[in-house]
Amino acid sequence: MVRPAYRSRSRRRVYKRTPGGKTVVHFEKRKPKAARCAICGRPLGGVPRGRPVEIRKLSKTERRPERPYGGYICHACLMKFYKYAVSKMVQ
């Protein structure tokens, strides 16, 4: 029997083949949900799904896109924002 903490489904089961040929079960924490746009709510591209300990090991440019509001709003909402800002400047 596994440890009581591993009996719940909060940890995912990963089947690993050992060098001896046995298949064993490893229990890993699940990945969090994908980052979402603050305006429209669609998943953000270029932002990795991972636990904070995994994200911390990435460089800053691997964590989020290098554009204004990258990792916060999606490209479509950014274009709408730019068009709105330019139309206000022209008027």
Backbone as a printed PyTorch tensor [residue, N CA C, xyz], in Angstrom:
tensor([[[  0.8540,  -1.1870,   0.0000],
         [  0.0000,   0.0000,   0.0000],
         [  0.8950,   1.2440,   0.0000]],

        [[  0.4780,   2.2340,  -0.7590],
         [  1.2620,   3.4660,  -0.8320],
         [  0.9960,   4.3340,   0.3840]],

        [[  1.7910,   5.3790,   0.5030],
         [  1.5860,   6.3000,   1.6160],
         [  0.2080,   6.9460,   1.5010]],

        [[ -0.4480,   7.2410,   2.6310],
         [ -1.7920,   7.8270,   2.5680],
         [ -1.8540,   9.1240,   1.7680]],

        [[ -0.7830,   9.9040,   1.7880],
         [ -0.7880,  11.1720,   1.0480],
         [ -0.8840,  10.9410,  -0.4510]],

        [[ -0.4360,   9.7780,  -0.9280],
         [ -0.4350,   9.4980,  -2.3580],
         [ -1.7180,   8.8220,  -2.8330]],

        [[ -2.6250,   8.4980,  -1.9240],
         [ -3.8420,   7.8020,  -2.3180],
         [ -4.8460,   8.7240,  -2.9980]],

        [[ -4.7480,  10.0240,  -2.7480],
         [ -5.6970,  10.9440,  -3.3770],
         [ -5.2740,  11.2100,  -4.8110]],

        [[ -6.1730,  11.7820,  -5.6050],
         [ -5.8780,  12.0610,  -7.0060],
         [ -5.2790,  13.4550,  -7.1880]],

        [[ -4.8780,  14.1000,  -6.0970],
         [ -4.2420,  15.4100,  -6.2500],
         [ -2.8470,  15.2670,  -6.8520]],

        [[ -2.2870,  14.0780,  -6.7880],
         [ -1.0150,  13.8020,  -7.4620],
         [ -1.2830,  12.8590,  -8.6210]],

        [[ -0.6040,  13.1020,  -9.7440],
         [ -0.8380,  12.2530, -10.9110],
         [  0.0970,  11.0590, -10.8870]],

        [[ -0.3650,   9.9680, -11.4610],
         [  0.4340,   8.7480, -11.5190],
         [  1.2290,   8.7310, -12.8150]],

        [[  2.5230,   8.4930, -12.6880],
         [  3.4070,   8.4010, -13.8440],
         [  4.0660,   7.0280, -13.7830]],

        [[  3.8850,   6.2490, -14.8380],
         [  4.4480,   4.9050, -14.8810],
         [  5.8340,   4.9670, -15.4930]],

        [[  6.8270,   4.4560, -14.7480],
         [  8.2200,   4.4960, -15.1930],
         [  8.7480,   3.0720, -15.3190]],

        [[  9.5130,   2.8310, -16.3700],
         [ 10.1570,   1.5350, -16.5510],
         [ 11.5640,   1.6450, -15.9820]],

        [[ 11.9120,   0.7610, -15.0500],
         [ 13.2330,   0.7870, -14.4300],
         [ 14.2250,   0.0080, -15.2940]],

        [[ 15.5240,   0.1920, -15.0680],
         [ 16.5130,  -0.5660, -15.8370],
         [ 16.3670,  -2.0780, -15.6660]],

        [[ 15.8180,  -2.5200, -14.5450],
         [ 15.6250,  -3.9510, -14.3210],
         [ 14.4240,  -4.5210, -15.0560]],

        [[ 13.6400,  -3.6610, -15.7090],
         [ 12.5000,  -4.1410, -16.4730],
         [ 11.1700,  -4.0340, -15.7450]],

        [[ 11.1930,  -3.6470, -14.4700],
         [  9.9410,  -3.5010, -13.7330],
         [  9.2950,  -2.1620, -14.0840]],

        [[  7.9960,  -2.1100, -13.9980],
         [  7.2770,  -0.8490, -14.1500],
         [  6.8400,  -0.4050, -12.7650]],

        [[  7.2210,   0.8010, -12.3810],
         [  6.8690,   1.3290, -11.0660],
         [  6.0370,   2.5940, -11.2570]],

        [[  5.3180,   2.9640, -10.2180],
         [  4.4630,   4.1450, -10.2690],
         [  5.1250,   5.2560,  -9.4660]],

        [[  5.3110,   6.4150, -10.1000],
         [  5.7760,   7.6090,  -9.4050],
         [  4.5910,   8.5500,  -9.2720]],

        [[  4.5380,   9.2730,  -8.1770],
         [  3.4590,  10.2180,  -7.9290],
         [  4.0340,  11.6210,  -8.0400]],

        [[  3.5240,  12.4040,  -8.9960],
         [  4.0280,  13.7610,  -9.2170],
         [  2.9040,  14.7520,  -9.0110]],

        [[  3.2720,  15.9650,  -8.6070],
         [  2.2720,  17.0190,  -8.4950],
         [  1.7930,  17.3980,  -9.8820]],

        [[  0.5370,  17.7710,  -9.9830],
         [ -0.0420,  18.1210, -11.2790],
         [  0.4150,  19.5040, -11.7220]],

        [[  0.3460,  19.7340, -13.0280],
         [  0.6740,  21.0470, -13.5670],
         [ -0.4940,  21.9950, -13.3260]],

        [[ -0.2110,  23.2700, -13.1030],
         [ -1.3100,  24.2340, -12.9610],
         [ -1.9460,  24.5400, -14.3110]],

        [[ -3.0690,  25.2370, -14.2780],
         [ -3.7480,  25.6200, -15.5110],
         [ -2.9000,  26.6260, -16.2740]],

        [[ -3.2160,  26.7800, -17.5450],
         [ -2.4910,  27.7280, -18.3920],
         [ -2.8160,  29.1550, -17.9720]],

        [[ -1.8400,  30.0610, -18.1540],
         [ -2.0590,  31.4770, -17.8710],
         [ -3.0770,  32.0210, -18.8610]],

        [[ -3.9350,  32.9380, -18.4090],
         [ -5.0080,  33.4570, -19.2570],
         [ -4.9320,  34.9690, -19.3720]],

        [[ -5.4870,  35.4660, -20.4670],
         [ -5.5120,  36.9060, -20.7330],
         [ -6.3900,  37.5910, -19.6850]],

        [[ -5.9480,  38.7580, -19.2010],
         [ -6.6890,  39.4830, -18.1780],
         [ -7.9560,  40.1210, -18.7370]],

        [[ -8.0270,  40.3040, -20.0630],
         [ -9.1750,  40.9830, -20.6630],
         [-10.1800,  39.9780, -21.2120]],

        [[ -9.7380,  39.1190, -22.1430],
         [-10.6910,  38.2150, -22.8100],
         [-10.7160,  36.8160, -22.2030]],

        [[ -9.6780,  36.4110, -21.4890],
         [ -9.6850,  35.1150, -20.8200],
         [ -9.1630,  33.9570, -21.6370]],

        [[ -8.6430,  34.2180, -22.8560],
         [ -8.1050,  33.1110, -23.6600],
         [ -6.7210,  32.7330, -23.1410]],

        [[ -6.2910,  31.4800, -23.3140],
         [ -4.9620,  31.0720, -22.8460],
         [ -3.8630,  31.8690, -23.5440]],

        [[ -2.8400,  32.2380, -22.7900],
         [ -1.7430,  33.0360, -23.3330],
         [ -0.7240,  32.1390, -24.0110]],

        [[ -0.3270,  32.5160, -25.2050],
         [  0.7360,  31.8060, -25.8930],
         [  2.0860,  32.2880, -25.4110]],

        [[  3.0580,  31.4110, -25.4210],
         [  4.4050,  31.7960, -25.0270],
         [  4.6470,  31.8050, -23.5350]],

        [[  3.6430,  31.4190, -22.7450],
         [  3.7980,  31.3550, -21.2920],
         [  3.7240,  29.8860, -20.9040]],

        [[  4.7940,  29.3110, -20.3630],
         [  4.7960,  27.8730, -20.0880],
         [  3.8920,  27.5050, -18.9160]],

        [[  3.3080,  26.3140, -19.0170],
         [  2.5660,  25.7530, -17.8930],
         [  3.5670,  25.0140, -17.0310]],

        [[  3.6490,  25.3550, -15.7810],
         [  4.5670,  24.6520, -14.9000],
         [  4.4040,  25.1320, -13.4770]],

        [[  4.8900,  24.3310, -12.5610],
         [  4.8420,  24.7220, -11.1640],
         [  5.8650,  25.8190, -10.9200]],

        [[  5.6620,  26.6500,  -9.9070],
         [  6.5760,  27.7740,  -9.6720],
         [  8.0410,  27.3680,  -9.5660]],

        [[  8.3200,  26.1950,  -9.0120],
         [  9.7130,  25.7580,  -8.8850],
         [ 10.3140,  25.4840, -10.2570]],

        [[  9.4890,  25.0470, -11.2200],
         [  9.9920,  24.8170, -12.5770],
         [ 10.1330,  26.1320, -13.3340]],

        [[  9.1860,  27.0310, -13.1640],
         [  9.2080,  28.3200, -13.8610],
         [ 10.3850,  29.1560, -13.3810]],

        [[ 10.7160,  29.0390, -12.1080],
         [ 11.8080,  29.8260, -11.5230],
         [ 13.1410,  29.5140, -12.1870]],

        [[ 13.2890,  28.2960, -12.7010],
         [ 14.5580,  27.8850, -13.3070],
         [ 14.7230,  28.4220, -14.7230]],

        [[ 13.6460,  28.9360, -15.3340],
         [ 13.7160,  29.4580, -16.6940],
         [ 14.2420,  30.8870, -16.6870]],

        [[ 14.8210,  31.2950, -17.8060],
         [ 15.2430,  32.6860, -17.9190],
         [ 14.0090,  33.5580, -18.1070]],

        [[ 14.1760,  34.8610, -17.9170],
         [ 13.0380,  35.7670, -17.9800],
         [ 12.3620,  35.7220, -19.3510]],

        [[ 13.1660,  35.6010, -20.4140],
         [ 12.5840,  35.5930, -21.7570],
         [ 11.8630,  34.2820, -22.0610]],

        [[ 12.1560,  33.2250, -21.3240],
         [ 11.4300,  31.9670, -21.5020],
         [ 10.1270,  31.9490, -20.7060]],

        [[ 10.0000,  32.8460, -19.7380],
         [  8.8030,  32.8630, -18.8950],
         [  7.6280,  33.5600, -19.5490]],

        [[  7.9010,  34.5560, -20.3870],
         [  6.8330,  35.3560, -20.9770],
         [  7.3270,  36.0220, -22.2480]],

        [[  6.4210,  36.4280, -23.1410],
         [  6.8420,  37.0840, -24.3850],
         [  7.4490,  38.4580, -24.1170]],

        [[  8.3820,  38.8470, -24.9760],
         [  9.0450,  40.1430, -24.8220],
         [  8.3110,  41.2030, -25.6340]],

        [[  7.1120,  41.5130, -25.2440],
         [  6.3690,  42.6110, -25.8580],
         [  5.6390,  43.3290, -24.7340]],

        [[  5.1550,  44.5430, -24.9730],
         [  4.4280,  45.2350, -23.9030],
         [  3.2500,  44.3920, -23.4160]],

        [[  3.0860,  44.3140, -22.1260],
         [  2.0470,  43.5200, -21.4730],
         [  2.1680,  42.0310, -21.7740]],

        [[  3.3570,  41.5650, -22.1410],
         [  3.5740,  40.1510, -22.4210],
         [  3.3790,  39.3240, -21.1670]],

        [[  2.6340,  38.2400, -21.2690],
         [  2.3490,  37.4000, -20.1170],
         [  1.1860,  37.9000, -19.2900]],

        [[  0.5440,  38.9940, -19.7410],
         [ -0.5730,  39.5640, -18.9930],
         [ -1.8220,  39.6440, -19.8620]],

        [[ -1.6710,  40.1770, -21.1110],
         [ -2.7920,  40.1770, -22.0430],
         [ -2.3470,  39.5250, -23.3520]],

        [[ -3.3160,  38.9990, -24.1070],
         [ -2.9980,  38.2840, -25.3430],
         [ -2.7090,  39.2700, -26.4700]],

        [[ -2.2000,  38.7480, -27.5900],
         [ -1.8040,  39.6010, -28.7070],
         [ -3.0010,  40.3160, -29.3170]],

        [[ -4.1550,  39.6490, -29.3560],
         [ -5.3380,  40.2590, -29.9690],
         [ -5.8220,  41.4530, -29.1500]],

        [[ -5.8470,  41.3120, -27.8400],
         [ -6.2710,  42.4200, -26.9790],
         [ -5.2510,  43.5540, -27.0240]],

        [[ -3.9730,  43.2150, -27.1740],
         [ -2.9360,  44.2430, -27.2840],
         [ -3.1340,  45.0560, -28.5560]],

        [[ -3.4710,  44.3900, -29.6660],
         [ -3.7110,  45.1100, -30.9170],
         [ -4.9340,  46.0210, -30.7970]],

        [[ -5.9920,  45.5350, -30.1470],
         [ -7.1760,  46.3750, -29.9280],
         [ -6.8140,  47.5950, -29.0900]],

        [[ -5.9930,  47.3810, -28.0590],
         [ -5.5620,  48.4710, -27.1850],
         [ -4.7550,  49.5000, -27.9700]],

        [[ -3.8290,  49.0330, -28.8230],
         [ -3.0220,  49.9430, -29.6470],
         [ -3.9020,  50.7380, -30.6050]],

        [[ -4.8450,  50.0790, -31.2580],
         [ -5.7260,  50.7690, -32.2000],
         [ -6.5560,  51.8310, -31.4880]],

        [[ -7.0280,  51.5050, -30.2940],
         [ -7.8010,  52.4650, -29.5100],
         [ -6.9310,  53.6540, -29.1150]],

        [[ -5.6970,  53.3810, -28.6620],
         [ -4.7960,  54.4540, -28.2360],
         [ -4.4270,  55.3580, -29.4090]],

        [[ -4.1730,  54.7790, -30.5760],
         [ -3.8170,  55.5720, -31.7570],
         [ -5.0070,  56.4130, -32.2020]],

        [[ -6.2070,  55.8410, -32.1630],
         [ -7.3880,  56.6100, -32.5700],
         [ -7.6230,  57.7880, -31.6340]],

        [[ -7.2900,  57.6380, -30.3570],
         [ -7.4350,  58.7410, -29.4020],
         [ -6.3870,  59.8200, -29.6590]],

        [[ -5.1770,  59.4070, -30.0830],
         [ -4.1200,  60.3880, -30.3610],
         [ -4.4390,  61.1830, -31.6190]],

        [[ -5.0420,  60.5440, -32.6120],
         [ -5.3380,  61.2010, -33.8830],
         [ -6.4420,  62.2400, -33.7010]],

        [[ -7.4160,  61.9270, -32.8780],
         [ -8.5510,  62.8490, -32.6890],
         [ -8.1720,  64.0980, -31.9360]]])
